[in-house]
Amino acid sequence: MSEPVKVTVAFYSATGNVTGLARAIAAAAEKTGAEVRLRRVAELAPQAAIDSNPAWAENVKNIADIPEVTPDDVEWADAVFLGSPTRFGNVASQLKQFIDTLGGLWFQGKLAGKVYSGFAAASGKHGGNESTLLALYNSFHHFGGIVVAPGYANETLFANASPYGVSHWNGADIDDTTLAAAAAQAERVVATAAALKAGRAALAS
């Protein structure tokens, strides 16, 4: 039996929307047989800011049992998902700070050749999900990574209406269409990573 694909799903979430997407992606990846690490990015905001928003404070409590991501989680993985809320159309500073700790692995070439994909959430329909994902993918290109976005590869992915990565935007509960797109994106990423892993193993033998 071939070794399972190793997947890290790392995310930053303030009020919980990105948390929901991360959990859905991790669960779908596990269903494919992948070995999955679900990880949260360290919070950098002051406690006063967190306490000023009940949803933010609640999410911090809800994800306290999820381990914080480390560079080792990225090095270990065959495929890496990173998720972020939009911050003025860009990646949240908490996630960006983690990405900036990966310079040592990048310098050693240990980020190259992995599969990468992203997901995002915003409070408004045109709140910057696409620009956030494209900004995130800039880092993946610098890593030498293989970016696997969902595209419009099937009807489920088309329904979410974003070829760049599963996105949530209305601030309410994540609907079934978005959850289905998250699962489809996870399946596409794992299948691509599995094919690459098998091909590399065949070449090595």
C-alpha positions in Angstrom: 0.0 0.0 0.0 1.3 3.4 -0.9 2.1 6.0 1.8 -0.8 8.4 2.4 -0.6 12.0 1.3 0.4 14.3 4.1 -1.8 17.4 4.3 -1.4 20.5 6.6 -4.4 22.8 6.8 -3.2 26.0 8.6 -5.4 29.0 9.1 -6.0 32.3 10.8 -9.5 33.2 11.8 -10.9 36.0 14.0 -14.7 35.4 14.2 -14.8 31.8 13.0 -15.6 31.8 9.3 -12.2 30.7 8.2 -12.2 28.2 11.1 -15.3 26.6 9.5 -13.7 26.4 6.1 -10.5 24.9 7.6 -12.4 22.2 9.5 -14.4 21.3 6.3 -11.2 21.1 4.2 -9.4 19.0 6.8 -12.4 16.6 7.2 -12.7 16.2 3.4 -9.0 15.5 3.1 -9.1 12.9 5.8 -12.0 11.2 4.0 -9.7 10.7 0.9 -7.3 8.7 3.2 -4.8 11.6 3.6 -3.0 12.1 6.9 -4.0 15.6 8.1 -2.7 18.2 10.5 -5.2 20.9 11.3 -3.3 23.9 12.7 -4.1 27.5 13.8 -1.9 30.5 13.3 -0.9 32.3 16.5 -3.0 35.3 17.5 -1.1 38.6 17.5 -3.9 41.0 18.4 -4.1 42.5 21.9 -6.6 40.9 24.3 -8.5 44.1 24.5 -9.2 44.0 20.8 -10.3 40.4 21.0 -12.6 41.0 24.0 -14.2 44.0 22.2 -15.8 41.6 19.7 -17.9 38.7 21.2 -17.6 36.6 18.1 -13.8 37.0 18.1 -13.5 36.1 21.7 -15.8 33.0 21.2 -13.7 31.8 18.3 -10.5 32.1 20.3 -12.1 29.8 22.9 -13.4 27.4 20.2 -10.0 26.8 18.6 -7.9 26.7 21.7 -7.5 22.9 21.4 -6.1 23.1 17.9 -2.3 23.2 18.0 -0.5 26.3 16.7 1.2 25.8 13.3 5.0 25.6 13.1 7.4 25.4 10.2 7.7 21.7 10.8 4.1 21.3 9.8 4.8 22.7 6.4 8.1 20.8 5.9 6.2 17.6 6.8 3.4 18.0 4.3 3.0 17.0 0.7 0.2 19.5 0.4 -0.4 22.7 2.3 -3.6 24.7 2.6 -3.4 28.2 4.0 -6.6 30.2 5.0 -7.1 33.8 5.9 -9.8 36.4 6.3 -9.4 39.4 4.1 -7.7 42.5 5.6 -8.2 45.4 3.2 -8.1 43.0 0.3 -4.9 41.3 1.6 -3.7 38.4 3.8 -4.2 38.9 7.6 -1.0 39.9 9.4 -1.2 36.9 11.6 -0.9 34.5 8.7 1.7 36.7 6.9 3.8 36.7 10.1 3.8 32.9 10.0 4.7 32.8 6.3 7.6 35.1 7.1 9.0 32.5 9.5 9.5 30.1 6.7 12.5 31.8 5.2 14.9 29.1 6.5 13.0 26.3 4.9 12.7 28.3 1.7 16.5 28.9 1.6 17.1 25.2 2.0 14.7 24.4 -0.9 12.3 22.5 1.5 9.2 24.4 0.4 9.6 23.7 -3.3 7.7 21.0 -5.1 4.9 20.8 -2.6 1.2 21.4 -3.6 -0.3 24.6 -2.2 -3.9 25.9 -2.1 -5.7 28.7 -0.3 -9.1 29.7 1.1 -10.5 32.9 2.4 -13.5 34.8 3.9 -14.7 38.3 3.9 -17.7 40.2 5.3 -19.0 41.4 1.9 -19.5 39.9 -1.5 -16.8 42.1 -3.0 -14.8 42.4 0.2 -11.5 41.1 -1.3 -11.5 37.3 -1.2 -10.0 37.0 -4.7 -7.3 39.6 -4.1 -6.4 38.0 -0.8 -6.1 34.6 -2.4 -4.0 36.0 -5.3 -1.7 37.7 -2.7 -1.4 34.5 -0.8 -0.4 32.7 -4.0 2.5 35.1 -4.6 4.2 33.5 -1.6 3.5 30.0 -3.0 5.2 31.0 -6.3 8.2 32.2 -4.4 8.3 28.9 -2.5 8.6 27.0 -5.8 5.3 25.4 -5.0 2.8 23.8 -7.3 -0.4 25.9 -6.9 -3.6 23.9 -7.2 -6.6 26.2 -7.2 -10.0 24.7 -7.5 -10.7 26.3 -10.9 -14.0 25.5 -12.5 -13.1 21.8 -12.7 -16.6 20.5 -11.9 -20.1 21.6 -11.1 -19.5 21.7 -7.4 -16.6 24.1 -7.7 -18.4 26.2 -10.3 -21.2 26.7 -7.8 -18.9 28.5 -5.3 -18.1 31.0 -8.1 -14.4 31.4 -7.3 -11.7 29.7 -9.4 -9.0 30.8 -6.9 -10.1 29.1 -3.7 -13.2 28.4 -1.7 -14.5 31.6 -0.3 -17.2 32.7 2.2 -18.5 36.2 2.3 -21.7 37.0 4.1 -20.6 36.6 7.7 -23.4 34.2 8.4 -23.2 30.4 8.7 -21.4 28.7 5.9 -23.9 27.2 3.5 -23.9 23.7 2.0 -22.8 25.0 -1.4 -19.6 26.5 0.1 -19.0 23.4 2.3 -19.3 21.2 -0.8 -16.8 23.4 -2.7 -14.4 23.2 0.2 -14.6 19.4 0.1 -14.2 19.4 -3.7 -11.1 21.6 -3.4 -9.6 19.3 -0.8 -10.2 16.3 -3.0 -8.6 18.0 -6.0 -5.5 19.0 -4.0 -5.1 15.6 -2.4 -5.5 13.8 -5.8 -2.8 16.1 -7.4 -0.4 15.6 -4.5 -1.0 11.8 -4.6 -0.3 11.7 -8.4 2.9 13.7 -7.8 4.0 11.5 -4.9 3.4 8.3 -7.0 5.2 9.7 -10.0 8.2 10.7 -7.9 8.3 7.3 -6.2 8.2 5.6 -9.6 11.1 7.7 -10.9 13.1 7.0 -7.8 12.7 3.3 -8.3 
